[in-house]
Amino acid sequence: MTSEGFERLTEEECRQLLLSRGLGRIGFPHGNVMLVLPVYFTMAGPDIVFRTSPGAKLDAAVLNQRVAFEVDDEVAGWSVLVTGHADEVEDQKQQTQALEALAGRWHWGMRERVVRISIDNITGRRFASGNRRD
């Protein structure tokens, strides 16, 4: 337990929590500002993948930028933070697999480019028993 009343999660617990969700936030530098944008995602093996169209998120991937990715659950009192590098999935087989895995995650607009976040570091925490504020 940390001094702030949170329990640290193991890497396996963090990965399981990522698998349990479909909406997260990606943070990355864009010009001279930081952006944090929501994305519908899934796990493809050890990596996070999401669909996008040309714009800031794809720019970050094309530039292989270091990014942060966060998923949380306010009600259950946990948060997972990933840092890694984003890149565009260009291999046709990998892209098709990712798009199939993401098929039910986004219904509006054309978002046929696939971005992968290779995880360098993953951490998580949850409120320790008795420390949640319901």
N, CA, C and O atoms as CSV, one atom per row, in Angstrom:
chain,resi,resn,atom,element,x,y,z
A,1,MET,N,N,0.841,-1.174,0.000
A,1,MET,CA,C,0.000,0.000,0.000
A,1,MET,C,C,0.888,1.240,0.000
A,1,MET,O,O,1.953,1.247,0.618
A,2,THR,N,N,0.448,2.291,-0.696
A,2,THR,CA,C,1.194,3.544,-0.701
A,2,THR,C,C,0.749,4.399,0.476
A,2,THR,O,O,-0.255,4.108,1.126
A,3,SER,N,N,1.497,5.442,0.739
A,3,SER,CA,C,1.154,6.326,1.846
A,3,SER,C,C,-0.110,7.131,1.570
A,3,SER,O,O,-0.698,7.688,2.498
A,4,GLU,N,N,-0.536,7.202,0.319
A,4,GLU,CA,C,-1.728,7.967,-0.027
A,4,GLU,C,C,-3.004,7.136,0.114
A,4,GLU,O,O,-4.082,7.626,-0.224
A,5,GLY,N,N,-2.920,5.917,0.593
A,5,GLY,CA,C,-4.100,5.085,0.758
A,5,GLY,C,C,-4.484,4.298,-0.479
A,5,GLY,O,O,-5.621,3.841,-0.596
A,6,PHE,N,N,-3.546,4.133,-1.404
A,6,PHE,CA,C,-3.782,3.352,-2.610
A,6,PHE,C,C,-2.974,2.075,-2.555
A,6,PHE,O,O,-1.896,2.030,-1.963
A,7,GLU,N,N,-3.508,1.033,-3.180
A,7,GLU,CA,C,-2.767,-0.210,-3.365
A,7,GLU,C,C,-2.156,-0.191,-4.750
A,7,GLU,O,O,-2.821,0.193,-5.712
A,8,ARG,N,N,-0.911,-0.595,-4.870
A,8,ARG,CA,C,-0.280,-0.733,-6.186
A,8,ARG,C,C,-0.756,-2.026,-6.824
A,8,ARG,O,O,-0.865,-3.056,-6.159
A,9,LEU,N,N,-1.038,-1.963,-8.117
A,9,LEU,CA,C,-1.477,-3.142,-8.853
A,9,LEU,C,C,-0.281,-3.800,-9.527
A,9,LEU,O,O,0.674,-3.121,-9.903
A,10,THR,N,N,-0.331,-5.100,-9.679
A,10,THR,CA,C,0.725,-5.808,-10.401
A,10,THR,C,C,0.540,-5.558,-11.899
A,10,THR,O,O,-0.515,-5.095,-12.333
A,11,GLU,N,N,1.565,-5.867,-12.674
A,11,GLU,CA,C,1.462,-5.727,-14.125
A,11,GLU,C,C,0.328,-6.595,-14.671
A,11,GLU,O,O,-0.414,-6.160,-15.551
A,12,GLU,N,N,0.191,-7.803,-14.162
A,12,GLU,CA,C,-0.877,-8.696,-14.625
A,12,GLU,C,C,-2.252,-8.116,-14.296
A,12,GLU,O,O,-3.155,-8.162,-15.131
A,13,GLU,N,N,-2.419,-7.575,-13.099
A,13,GLU,CA,C,-3.691,-6.937,-12.746
A,13,GLU,C,C,-3.980,-5.762,-13.691
A,13,GLU,O,O,-5.115,-5.584,-14.132
A,14,CYS,N,N,-2.964,-4.974,-13.995
A,14,CYS,CA,C,-3.130,-3.839,-14.904
A,14,CYS,C,C,-3.583,-4.313,-16.279
A,14,CYS,O,O,-4.500,-3.736,-16.864
A,15,ARG,N,N,-2.949,-5.351,-16.794
A,15,ARG,CA,C,-3.316,-5.871,-18.122
A,15,ARG,C,C,-4.751,-6.413,-18.119
A,15,ARG,O,O,-5.487,-6.219,-19.086
A,16,GLN,N,N,-5.144,-7.080,-17.053
A,16,GLN,CA,C,-6.514,-7.585,-16.963
A,16,GLN,C,C,-7.523,-6.436,-16.936
A,16,GLN,O,O,-8.588,-6.524,-17.548
A,17,LEU,N,N,-7.188,-5.374,-16.237
A,17,LEU,CA,C,-8.088,-4.216,-16.205
A,17,LEU,C,C,-8.165,-3.544,-17.578
A,17,LEU,O,O,-9.238,-3.095,-17.981
A,18,LEU,N,N,-7.048,-3.469,-18.298
A,18,LEU,CA,C,-7.084,-2.935,-19.662
A,18,LEU,C,C,-8.002,-3.778,-20.540
A,18,LEU,O,O,-8.782,-3.242,-21.326
A,19,LEU,N,N,-7.907,-5.085,-20.404
A,19,LEU,CA,C,-8.756,-5.985,-21.194
A,19,LEU,C,C,-10.240,-5.808,-20.871
A,19,LEU,O,O,-11.097,-6.114,-21.700
A,20,SER,N,N,-10.539,-5.320,-19.682
A,20,SER,CA,C,-11.934,-5.196,-19.246
A,20,SER,C,C,-12.606,-3.917,-19.730
A,20,SER,O,O,-13.801,-3.727,-19.507
A,21,ARG,N,N,-11.867,-3.048,-20.379
A,21,ARG,CA,C,-12.410,-1.759,-20.811
A,21,ARG,C,C,-12.231,-1.560,-22.299
A,21,ARG,O,O,-11.465,-2.278,-22.941
A,22,GLY,N,N,-12.938,-0.585,-22.847
A,22,GLY,CA,C,-12.843,-0.288,-24.270
A,22,GLY,C,C,-12.646,1.181,-24.577
A,22,GLY,O,O,-12.464,1.551,-25.737
A,23,LEU,N,N,-12.681,2.035,-23.547
A,23,LEU,CA,C,-12.491,3.468,-23.744
A,23,LEU,C,C,-11.357,3.940,-22.849
A,23,LEU,O,O,-11.369,3.710,-21.640
A,24,GLY,N,N,-10.382,4.600,-23.450
A,24,GLY,CA,C,-9.252,5.139,-22.699
A,24,GLY,C,C,-8.876,6.501,-23.238
A,24,GLY,O,O,-9.558,7.052,-24.102
A,25,ARG,N,N,-7.786,7.038,-22.722
A,25,ARG,CA,C,-7.303,8.346,-23.156
A,25,ARG,C,C,-5.827,8.252,-23.512
A,25,ARG,O,O,-5.029,7.678,-22.771
A,26,ILE,N,N,-5.479,8.826,-24.662
A,26,ILE,CA,C,-4.086,8.878,-25.076
A,26,ILE,C,C,-3.592,10.314,-24.905
A,26,ILE,O,O,-4.260,11.268,-25.303
A,27,GLY,N,N,-2.428,10.443,-24.317
A,27,GLY,CA,C,-1.804,11.755,-24.122
A,27,GLY,C,C,-0.483,11.798,-24.860
A,27,GLY,O,O,0.296,10.845,-24.822
A,28,PHE,N,N,-0.233,12.929,-25.542
A,28,PHE,CA,C,0.986,13.051,-26.334
A,28,PHE,C,C,1.254,14.518,-26.647
A,28,PHE,O,O,0.338,15.340,-26.628
A,29,PRO,N,N,2.524,14.846,-26.938
A,29,PRO,CA,C,2.841,16.217,-27.336
A,29,PRO,C,C,2.395,16.441,-28.775
A,29,PRO,O,O,2.559,15.575,-29.635
A,30,HIS,N,N,1.830,17.615,-29.020
A,30,HIS,CA,C,1.415,17.997,-30.374
A,30,HIS,C,C,1.796,19.468,-30.548
A,30,HIS,O,O,1.152,20.365,-30.004
A,31,GLY,N,N,2.856,19.686,-31.317
A,31,GLY,CA,C,3.392,21.049,-31.408
A,31,GLY,C,C,3.914,21.451,-30.048
A,31,GLY,O,O,4.705,20.728,-29.443
A,32,ASN,N,N,3.475,22.603,-29.560
A,32,ASN,CA,C,3.964,23.062,-28.255
A,32,ASN,C,C,2.930,22.870,-27.144
A,32,ASN,O,O,3.019,23.513,-26.098
A,33,VAL,N,N,1.947,21.988,-27.366
A,33,VAL,CA,C,0.946,21.689,-26.344
A,33,VAL,C,C,0.871,20.185,-26.121
A,33,VAL,O,O,1.334,19.395,-26.944
A,34,MET,N,N,0.289,19.813,-25.011
A,34,MET,CA,C,0.002,18.403,-24.733
A,34,MET,C,C,-1.467,18.174,-25.014
A,34,MET,O,O,-2.311,18.982,-24.627
A,35,LEU,N,N,-1.778,17.079,-25.684
A,35,LEU,CA,C,-3.156,16.698,-25.947
A,35,LEU,C,C,-3.480,15.415,-25.195
A,35,LEU,O,O,-2.629,14.537,-25.057
A,36,VAL,N,N,-4.698,15.312,-24.715
A,36,VAL,CA,C,-5.223,14.089,-24.122
A,36,VAL,C,C,-6.575,13.875,-24.788
A,36,VAL,O,O,-7.491,14.682,-24.628
A,37,LEU,N,N,-6.692,12.775,-25.540
A,37,LEU,CA,C,-7.883,12.530,-26.340
A,37,LEU,C,C,-8.447,11.136,-26.068
A,37,LEU,O,O,-7.684,10.190,-25.867
A,38,PRO,N,N,-9.767,11.001,-26.061
A,38,PRO,CA,C,-10.365,9.681,-25.847
A,38,PRO,C,C,-10.263,8.815,-27.096
A,38,PRO,O,O,-10.334,9.313,-28.219
A,39,VAL,N,N,-10.097,7.523,-26.886
A,39,VAL,CA,C,-10.089,6.556,-27.984
A,39,VAL,C,C,-10.757,5.269,-27.515
A,39,VAL,O,O,-10.641,4.872,-26.356
A,40,TYR,N,N,-11.460,4.630,-28.450
A,40,TYR,CA,C,-11.952,3.278,-28.224
A,40,TYR,C,C,-10.808,2.351,-28.607
A,40,TYR,O,O,-10.224,2.498,-29.681
A,41,PHE,N,N,-10.483,1.400,-27.740
A,41,PHE,CA,C,-9.285,0.580,-27.939
A,41,PHE,C,C,-9.564,-0.870,-27.606
A,41,PHE,O,O,-10.612,-1.223,-27.064
A,42,THR,N,N,-8.598,-1.692,-27.944
A,42,THR,CA,C,-8.568,-3.076,-27.479
A,42,THR,C,C,-7.106,-3.475,-27.342
A,42,THR,O,O,-6.206,-2.732,-27.733
A,43,MET,N,N,-6.888,-4.642,-26.787
A,43,MET,CA,C,-5.544,-5.190,-26.683
A,43,MET,C,C,-5.333,-6.152,-27.844
A,43,MET,O,O,-6.201,-6.970,-28.148
A,44,ALA,N,N,-4.185,-6.051,-28.484
A,44,ALA,CA,C,-3.783,-6.976,-29.543
A,44,ALA,C,C,-2.472,-7.590,-29.081
A,44,ALA,O,O,-1.396,-7.033,-29.299
A,45,GLY,N,N,-2.579,-8.742,-28.442
A,45,GLY,CA,C,-1.391,-9.325,-27.827
A,45,GLY,C,C,-0.948,-8.417,-26.696
A,45,GLY,O,O,-1.759,-8.050,-25.845
A,46,PRO,N,N,0.325,-8.047,-26.671
A,46,PRO,CA,C,0.817,-7.205,-25.588
A,46,PRO,C,C,0.583,-5.704,-25.822
A,46,PRO,O,O,0.902,-4.890,-24.955
A,47,ASP,N,N,0.032,-5.334,-26.979
A,47,ASP,CA,C,-0.081,-3.924,-27.364
A,47,ASP,C,C,-1.514,-3.416,-27.295
A,47,ASP,O,O,-2.470,-4.190,-27.357
A,48,ILE,N,N,-1.639,-2.124,-27.169
A,48,ILE,CA,C,-2.921,-1.427,-27.251
A,48,ILE,C,C,-3.095,-0.988,-28.690
A,48,ILE,O,O,-2.147,-0.486,-29.294
A,49,VAL,N,N,-4.286,-1.164,-29.260
A,49,VAL,CA,C,-4.550,-0.699,-30.620
A,49,VAL,C,C,-5.857,0.077,-30.647
A,49,VAL,O,O,-6.784,-0.207,-29.889
A,50,PHE,N,N,-5.911,1.070,-31.543
A,50,PHE,CA,C,-7.137,1.816,-31.746
A,50,PHE,C,C,-7.198,2.323,-33.177
A,50,PHE,O,O,-6.180,2.433,-33.860
A,51,ARG,N,N,-8.409,2.627,-33.613
A,51,ARG,CA,C,-8.644,3.152,-34.957
A,51,ARG,C,C,-8.625,4.672,-34.901
A,51,ARG,O,O,-8.994,5.279,-33.895
A,52,THR,N,N,-8.188,5.274,-36.002
A,52,THR,CA,C,-8.211,6.730,-36.086
A,52,THR,C,C,-8.244,7.139,-37.549
A,52,THR,O,O,-8.177,6.300,-38.447
A,53,SER,N,N,-8.345,8.416,-37.766
A,53,SER,CA,C,-8.282,8.991,-39.105
A,53,SER,C,C,-7.146,10.012,-39.090
A,53,SER,O,O,-6.597,10.297,-38.025
A,54,PRO,N,N,-6.784,10.568,-40.243
A,54,PRO,CA,C,-5.717,11.560,-40.247
A,54,PRO,C,C,-5.995,12.683,-39.243
A,54,PRO,O,O,-7.119,13.176,-39.139
A,55,GLY,N,N,-4.963,13.071,-38.518
A,55,GLY,CA,C,-5.088,14.100,-37.490
A,55,GLY,C,C,-3.991,13.923,-36.457
A,55,GLY,O,O,-2.990,13.250,-36.702
A,56,ALA,N,N,-4.189,14.528,-35.315
A,56,ALA,CA,C,-3.155,14.575,-34.282
A,56,ALA,C,C,-2.739,13.194,-33.790
A,56,ALA,O,O,-1.547,12.944,-33.614
A,57,LYS,N,N,-3.696,12.289,-33.562
A,57,LYS,CA,C,-3.347,10.954,-33.050
A,57,LYS,C,C,-2.524,10.176,-34.069
A,57,LYS,O,O,-1.558,9.504,-33.709
A,58,LEU,N,N,-2.904,10.267,-35.334
A,58,LEU,CA,C,-2.139,9.580,-36.375
A,58,LEU,C,C,-0.771,10.230,-36.535
A,58,LEU,O,O,0.221,9.534,-36.753
A,59,ASP,N,N,-0.706,11.553,-36.431
A,59,ASP,CA,C,0.584,12.243,-36.498
A,59,ASP,C,C,1.531,11.719,-35.428
A,59,ASP,O,O,2.705,11.468,-35.701
A,60,ALA,N,N,1.025,11.553,-34.216
A,60,ALA,CA,C,1.854,11.041,-33.118
A,60,ALA,C,C,2.378,9.651,-33.445
A,60,ALA,O,O,3.526,9.327,-33.139
A,61,ALA,N,N,1.537,8.831,-34.069
A,61,ALA,CA,C,1.941,7.471,-34.417
A,61,ALA,C,C,2.979,7.468,-35.523
A,61,ALA,O,O,3.969,6.740,-35.450
A,62,VAL,N,N,2.756,8.279,-36.547
A,62,VAL,CA,C,3.694,8.324,-37.674
A,62,VAL,C,C,5.067,8.788,-37.199
A,62,VAL,O,O,6.095,8.360,-37.724
A,63,LEU,N,N,5.071,9.672,-36.197
A,63,LEU,CA,C,6.337,10.183,-35.662
A,63,LEU,C,C,6.924,9.266,-34.589
A,63,LEU,O,O,7.970,9.572,-34.016
A,64,ASN,N,N,6.246,8.127,-34.312
A,64,ASN,CA,C,6.701,7.176,-33.293
A,64,ASN,C,C,6.952,7.879,-31.958
A,64,ASN,O,O,7.973,7.664,-31.303
A,65,GLN,N,N,5.998,8.720,-31.575
A,65,GLN,CA,C,6.160,9.505,-30.355
A,65,GLN,C,C,5.943,8.677,-29.106
A,65,GLN,O,O,5.226,7.676,-29.103
A,66,ARG,N,N,6.582,9.128,-28.054
A,66,ARG,CA,C,6.331,8.569,-26.729
A,66,ARG,C,C,4.970,9.095,-26.294
A,66,ARG,O,O,4.695,10.290,-26.407
A,67,VAL,N,N,4.119,8.200,-25.798
A,67,VAL,CA,C,2.761,8.560,-25.414
A,67,VAL,C,C,2.438,7.999,-24.039
A,67,VAL,O,O,3.121,7.113,-23.525
A,68,ALA,N,N,1.380,8.541,-23.464
A,68,ALA,CA,C,0.807,7.993,-22.239
A,68,ALA,C,C,-0.604,7.534,-22.579
A,68,ALA,O,O,-1.273,8.131,-23.423
A,69,PHE,N,N,-1.046,6.482,-21.926
A,69,PHE,CA,C,-2.388,5.960,-22.143
A,69,PHE,C,C,-2.959,5.629,-20.783
A,69,PHE,O,O,-2.302,4.990,-19.962
A,70,GLU,N,N,-4.196,6.067,-20.544
A,70,GLU,CA,C,-4.779,5.887,-19.222
A,70,GLU,C,C,-6.201,5.361,-19.323
A,70,GLU,O,O,-6.978,5.769,-20.186
A,71,VAL,N,N,-6.519,4.447,-18.422
A,71,VAL,CA,C,-7.852,3.885,-18.288
A,71,VAL,C,C,-8.160,3.858,-16.798
A,71,VAL,O,O,-7.288,3.561,-15.981
A,72,ASP,N,N,-9.410,4.170,-16.449
A,72,ASP,CA,C,-9.758,4.125,-15.033
A,72,ASP,C,C,-11.213,3.743,-14.847
A,72,ASP,O,O,-11.986,3.670,-15.802
A,73,ASP,N,N,-11.558,3.507,-13.619
A,73,ASP,CA,C,-12.937,3.236,-13.231
A,73,ASP,C,C,-13.171,3.957,-11.916
A,73,ASP,O,O,-12.701,3.533,-10.860
A,74,GLU,N,N,-13.906,5.054,-12.004
A,74,GLU,CA,C,-14.158,5.891,-10.832
A,74,GLU,C,C,-14.950,5.143,-9.760
A,74,GLU,O,O,-14.680,5.285,-8.567
A,75,VAL,N,N,-15.915,4.355,-10.187
A,75,VAL,CA,C,-16.767,3.643,-9.234
A,75,VAL,C,C,-15.973,2.574,-8.485
A,75,VAL,O,O,-16.059,2.471,-7.261
A,76,ALA,N,N,-15.201,1.780,-9.229
A,76,ALA,CA,C,-14.401,0.732,-8.591
A,76,ALA,C,C,-13.138,1.286,-7.937
A,76,ALA,O,O,-12.523,0.612,-7.109
A,77,GLY,N,N,-12.749,2.497,-8.298
A,77,GLY,CA,C,-11.614,3.141,-7.649
A,77,GLY,C,C,-10.252,2.666,-8.101
A,77,GLY,O,O,-9.360,2.479,-7.274
A,78,TRP,N,N,-10.067,2.463,-9.416
A,78,TRP,CA,C,-8.750,2.059,-9.906
A,78,TRP,C,C,-8.352,2.879,-11.123
A,78,TRP,O,O,-9.192,3.490,-11.784
A,79,SER,N,N,-7.057,2.879,-11.405
A,79,SER,CA,C,-6.507,3.587,-12.554
A,79,SER,C,C,-5.274,2.844,-13.049
A,79,SER,O,O,-4.459,2.369,-12.258
A,80,VAL,N,N,-5.149,2.749,-14.391
A,80,VAL,CA,C,-3.975,2.129,-15.013
A,80,VAL,C,C,-3.349,3.148,-15.948
A,80,VAL,O,O,-4.043,3.776,-16.747
A,81,LEU,N,N,-2.045,3.310,-15.849
A,81,LEU,CA,C,-1.302,4.234,-16.697
A,81,LEU,C,C,-0.229,3.465,-17.455
A,81,LEU,O,O,0.556,2.721,-16.868
A,82,VAL,N,N,-0.212,3.661,-18.770
A,82,VAL,CA,C,0.760,3.028,-19.652
A,82,VAL,C,C,1.601,4.123,-20.283
A,82,VAL,O,O,1.075,5.172,-20.657
A,83,THR,N,N,2.892,3.893,-20.403
A,83,THR,CA,C,3.733,4.733,-21.247
A,83,THR,C,C,4.365,3.829,-22.290
A,83,THR,O,O,4.673,2.667,-22.026
A,84,GLY,N,N,4.551,4.382,-23.470
A,84,GLY,CA,C,5.114,3.606,-24.558
A,84,GLY,C,C,5.263,4.452,-25.802
A,84,GLY,O,O,5.230,5.681,-25.739
A,85,HIS,N,N,5.426,3.794,-26.923
A,85,HIS,CA,C,5.578,4.484,-28.199
A,85,HIS,C,C,4.425,4.095,-29.121
A,85,HIS,O,O,4.010,2.938,-29.187
A,86,ALA,N,N,3.927,5.101,-29.826
A,86,ALA,CA,C,2.857,4.877,-30.795
A,86,ALA,C,C,3.450,4.733,-32.181
A,86,ALA,O,O,4.399,5.432,-32.537
A,87,ASP,N,N,2.886,3.820,-32.966
A,87,ASP,CA,C,3.254,3.719,-34.371
A,87,ASP,C,C,2.029,3.268,-35.155
A,87,ASP,O,O,1.111,2.665,-34.598
A,88,GLU,N,N,2.021,3.561,-36.440
A,88,GLU,CA,C,0.911,3.146,-37.286
A,88,GLU,C,C,1.134,1.700,-37.709
A,88,GLU,O,O,2.232,1.325,-38.121
A,89,VAL,N,N,0.089,0.899,-37.604
A,89,VAL,CA,C,0.157,-0.492,-38.050
A,89,VAL,C,C,-0.004,-0.479,-39.558
A,89,VAL,O,O,-1.062,-0.118,-40.074
A,90,GLU,N,N,1.055,-0.875,-40.271
A,90,GLU,CA,C,1.016,-0.850,-41.731
A,90,GLU,C,C,1.016,-2.248,-42.346
A,90,GLU,O,O,0.656,-2.411,-43.512
A,91,ASP,N,N,1.415,-3.251,-41.573
A,91,ASP,CA,C,1.367,-4.620,-42.054
A,91,ASP,C,C,-0.101,-5.006,-42.264
A,91,ASP,O,O,-0.904,-4.912,-41.336
A,92,GLN,N,N,-0.450,-5.435,-43.469
A,92,GLN,CA,C,-1.847,-5.691,-43.826
A,92,GLN,C,C,-2.494,-6.740,-42.935
A,92,GLN,O,O,-3.640,-6.569,-42.519
A,93,LYS,N,N,-1.788,-7.816,-42.634
A,93,LYS,CA,C,-2.342,-8.869,-41.790
A,93,LYS,C,C,-2.613,-8.354,-40.377
A,93,LYS,O,O,-3.686,-8.592,-39.825
A,94,GLN,N,N,-1.640,-7.646,-39.791
A,94,GLN,CA,C,-1.815,-7.093,-38.453
A,94,GLN,C,C,-2.932,-6.055,-38.428
A,94,GLN,O,O,-3.701,-5.983,-37.470
A,95,GLN,N,N,-3.015,-5.257,-39.482
A,95,GLN,CA,C,-4.057,-4.235,-39.563
A,95,GLN,C,C,-5.449,-4.876,-39.627
A,95,GLN,O,O,-6.376,-4.436,-38.946
A,96,THR,N,N,-5.582,-5.910,-40.447
A,96,THR,CA,C,-6.861,-6.609,-40.566
A,96,THR,C,C,-7.265,-7.223,-39.233
A,96,THR,O,O,-8.426,-7.128,-38.835
A,97,GLN,N,N,-6.324,-7.852,-38.540
A,97,GLN,CA,C,-6.608,-8.448,-37.236
A,97,GLN,C,C,-7.052,-7.384,-36.232
A,97,GLN,O,O,-7.999,-7.590,-35.474
A,98,ALA,N,N,-6.362,-6.253,-36.237
A,98,ALA,CA,C,-6.711,-5.172,-35.309
A,98,ALA,C,C,-8.097,-4.613,-35.625
A,98,ALA,O,O,-8.897,-4.381,-34.719
A,99,LEU,N,N,-8.379,-4.398,-36.908
A,99,LEU,CA,C,-9.686,-3.868,-37.294
A,99,LEU,C,C,-10.803,-4.828,-36.925
A,99,LEU,O,O,-11.877,-4.391,-36.512
A,100,GLU,N,N,-10.573,-6.127,-37.066
A,100,GLU,CA,C,-11.577,-7.111,-36.667
A,100,GLU,C,C,-11.803,-7.068,-35.155
A,100,GLU,O,O,-12.944,-7.136,-34.696
A,101,ALA,N,N,-10.732,-6.957,-34.390
A,101,ALA,CA,C,-10.852,-6.888,-32.935
A,101,ALA,C,C,-11.559,-5.611,-32.492
A,101,ALA,O,O,-12.226,-5.593,-31.457
A,102,LEU,N,N,-11.414,-4.554,-33.271
A,102,LEU,CA,C,-12.014,-3.261,-32.939
A,102,LEU,C,C,-13.390,-3.056,-33.562
A,102,LEU,O,O,-13.983,-1.991,-33.390
A,103,ALA,N,N,-13.906,-4.035,-34.272
A,103,ALA,CA,C,-15.127,-3.868,-35.077
A,103,ALA,C,C,-16.294,-3.276,-34.301
A,103,ALA,O,O,-17.004,-2.429,-34.841
A,104,GLY,N,N,-16.516,-3.673,-33.093
A,104,GLY,CA,C,-17.655,-3.167,-32.333
A,104,GLY,C,C,-17.364,-1.944,-31.495
A,104,GLY,O,O,-18.230,-1.494,-30.744
A,105,ARG,N,N,-16.171,-1.394,-31.602
A,105,ARG,CA,C,-15.765,-0.310,-30.699
A,105,ARG,C,C,-16.047,1.096,-31.222
A,105,ARG,O,O,-16.002,2.052,-30.448
A,106,TRP,N,N,-16.338,1.249,-32.519
A,106,TRP,CA,C,-16.565,2.582,-33.065
A,106,TRP,C,C,-17.539,2.456,-34.223
A,106,TRP,O,O,-17.291,1.698,-35.161
A,107,HIS,N,N,-18.629,3.179,-34.169
A,107,HIS,CA,C,-19.666,3.034,-35.174
A,107,HIS,C,C,-19.821,4.240,-36.083
A,107,HIS,O,O,-20.528,4.155,-37.088
A,108,TRP,N,N,-19.193,5.344,-35.771
A,108,TRP,CA,C,-19.443,6.575,-36.497
A,108,TRP,C,C,-18.201,7.031,-37.237
A,108,TRP,O,O,-17.118,7.110,-36.657
A,109,GLY,N,N,-18.356,7.328,-38.507
A,109,GLY,CA,C,-17.264,7.892,-39.297
A,109,GLY,C,C,-16.240,6.863,-39.726
A,109,GLY,O,O,-16.193,5.740,-39.223
A,110,MET,N,N,-15.436,7.279,-40.658
A,110,MET,CA,C,-14.383,6.420,-41.192
A,110,MET,C,C,-13.115,6.597,-40.364
A,110,MET,O,O,-12.550,7.689,-40.305
A,111,ARG,N,N,-12.691,5.553,-39.750
A,111,ARG,CA,C,-11.460,5.546,-38.972
A,111,ARG,C,C,-10.746,4.244,-39.296
A,111,ARG,O,O,-10.762,3.298,-38.509
A,112,GLU,N,N,-10.131,4.212,-40.444
A,112,GLU,CA,C,-9.552,2.964,-40.925
A,112,GLU,C,C,-8.043,2.860,-40.731
A,112,GLU,O,O,-7.440,1.865,-41.134
A,113,ARG,N,N,-7.432,3.853,-40.129
A,113,ARG,CA,C,-6.012,3.758,-39.810
A,113,ARG,C,C,-5.899,3.160,-38.413
A,113,ARG,O,O,-6.712,3.453,-37.537
A,114,VAL,N,N,-4.894,2.325,-38.214
A,114,VAL,CA,C,-4.727,1.641,-36.935
A,114,VAL,C,C,-3.428,2.095,-36.289
A,114,VAL,O,O,-2.369,2.092,-36.917
A,115,VAL,N,N,-3.528,2.485,-35.026
A,115,VAL,CA,C,-2.368,2.889,-34.240
A,115,VAL,C,C,-2.151,1.852,-33.148
A,115,VAL,O,O,-3.093,1.374,-32.516
A,116,ARG,N,N,-0.889,1.522,-32.949
A,116,ARG,CA,C,-0.490,0.567,-31.906
A,116,ARG,C,C,0.349,1.320,-30.876
A,116,ARG,O,O,1.198,2.139,-31.227
A,117,ILE,N,N,0.099,1.032,-29.618
A,117,ILE,CA,C,0.950,1.545,-28.545
A,117,ILE,C,C,1.703,0.352,-27.976
A,117,ILE,O,O,1.108,-0.546,-27.380
A,118,SER,N,N,3.005,0.354,-28.164
A,118,SER,CA,C,3.865,-0.669,-27.581
A,118,SER,C,C,4.156,-0.252,-26.144
A,118,SER,O,O,4.677,0.837,-25.903
A,119,ILE,N,N,3.827,-1.097,-25.213
A,119,ILE,CA,C,3.928,-0.755,-23.797
A,119,ILE,C,C,5.371,-0.888,-23.308
A,119,ILE,O,O,5.971,-1.961,-23.371
A,120,ASP,N,N,5.912,0.233,-22.820
A,120,ASP,CA,C,7.228,0.230,-22.188
A,120,ASP,C,C,7.096,0.069,-20.675
A,120,ASP,O,O,7.902,-0.608,-20.038
A,121,ASN,N,N,6.067,0.702,-20.110
A,121,ASN,CA,C,5.868,0.674,-18.665
A,121,ASN,C,C,4.368,0.689,-18.388
A,121,ASN,O,O,3.608,1.379,-19.069
A,122,ILE,N,N,3.955,-0.070,-17.394
A,122,ILE,CA,C,2.548,-0.116,-17.019
A,122,ILE,C,C,2.460,-0.117,-15.499
A,122,ILE,O,O,3.105,-0.924,-14.829
A,123,THR,N,N,1.655,0.796,-14.964
A,123,THR,CA,C,1.467,0.892,-13.518
A,123,THR,C,C,-0.020,1.083,-13.239
A,123,THR,O,O,-0.776,1.541,-14.096
A,124,GLY,N,N,-0.409,0.733,-12.056
A,124,GLY,CA,C,-1.795,0.926,-11.673
A,124,GLY,C,C,-1.931,0.997,-10.177
A,124,GLY,O,O,-1.060,0.582,-9.412
A,125,ARG,N,N,-3.073,1.548,-9.792
A,125,ARG,CA,C,-3.365,1.607,-8.368
A,125,ARG,C,C,-4.869,1.619,-8.167
A,125,ARG,O,O,-5.639,1.968,-9.062
A,126,ARG,N,N,-5.261,1.228,-6.962
A,126,ARG,CA,C,-6.673,1.262,-6.593
A,126,ARG,C,C,-6.759,1.705,-5.145
A,126,ARG,O,O,-5.822,1.558,-4.360
A,127,PHE,N,N,-7.925,2.255,-4.824
A,127,PHE,CA,C,-8.136,2.635,-3.439
A,127,PHE,C,C,-7.976,1.416,-2.546
A,127,PHE,O,O,-8.523,0.353,-2.841
A,128,ALA,N,N,-7.242,1.559,-1.473
A,128,ALA,CA,C,-7.128,0.483,-0.497
A,128,ALA,C,C,-8.477,0.295,0.168
A,128,ALA,O,O,-9.259,1.240,0.267
A,129,SER,N,N,-8.753,-0.905,0.619
A,129,SER,CA,C,-10.030,-1.196,1.287
A,129,SER,C,C,-10.268,-0.180,2.388
A,129,SER,O,O,-9.394,0.097,3.209
A,130,GLY,N,N,-11.468,0.364,2.382
A,130,GLY,CA,C,-11.834,1.336,3.415
A,130,GLY,C,C,-11.464,2.766,3.080
A,130,GLY,O,O,-11.825,3.679,3.823
A,131,ASN,N,N,-10.748,2.990,1.974
A,131,ASN,CA,C,-10.335,4.352,1.640
A,131,ASN,C,C,-11.147,4.966,0.504
A,131,ASN,O,O,-10.892,6.110,0.129
A,132,ARG,N,N,-12.105,4.249,-0.051
A,132,ARG,CA,C,-12.930,4.784,-1.129
A,132,ARG,C,C,-13.885,5.809,-0.578
A,132,ARG,O,O,-14.342,5.724,0.562
A,133,ARG,N,N,-14.173,6.775,-1.414
A,133,ARG,CA,C,-15.130,7.816,-1.026
A,133,ARG,C,C,-16.393,7.644,-1.852
A,133,ARG,O,O,-16.518,8.228,-2.928
A,134,ASP,N,N,-17.323,6.850,-1.357
A,134,ASP,CA,C,-18.573,6.581,-2.097
A,134,ASP,C,C,-19.574,7.674,-1.855
A,134,ASP,O,O,-20.682,7.625,-2.389
